[in-house]
Amino acid sequence: MAEARAPRQRQADLALKRIRRAKPAEAAALSAVAMASKAHWGYPPSFMARCRMALAIDPAMVAGRVFRLAEGENDVILGFYGFEPEPEGIGLSHFFVAPEAIGGGVGRALWRDAVGEAERLRQPRLIVVSDPNAAGFYARMGAKPAGARPSEIDPGRALPVFCLDLDRTAC
């Protein structure tokens, strides 16, 4: 008997329709996008298992903080981001693009939206603790290297930190 395969996304479904505030009921779907996006980089299953709790998003988190998502046709979630407080500004706690949408402009659109939202909130800086594989993206978006922080998942692993200056003071 043939094994059932998950339906592939149609290209039209991957076209960005809009960016909107996420709903608490979408928390599980956001968590799934985060895990799929992280796995895209080829991490081993043991590492991905350790990521599950750190990447999990619950409805209370979505209700209590800014979480916005990129939506394609047929309400397909193409990616999302979330904010968290940082002492020097606002932190990008989550920023994930569905693997099938990587390279299609979704990340750039979400970044622009995140910058606009941070400015609307009158934050002086947007701070990103990046996966090493995504560091080039943040640099291309204009964020400046600002050191490193230990990973929550693997404290011996240093994660690059980026800062985007929103009020024209040095990061």
Beta strands, then each sheet from edge to edge (+ up, - down):
strand 1: 16-21
strand 2: 67-72
strand 3: 77-86
strand 4: 89-97
strand 5: 125-129
strand 6: 144-150
strand 7: 158-165
sheet 1: 1+ 2- 3+ 4- 5- 7+ 6-
end
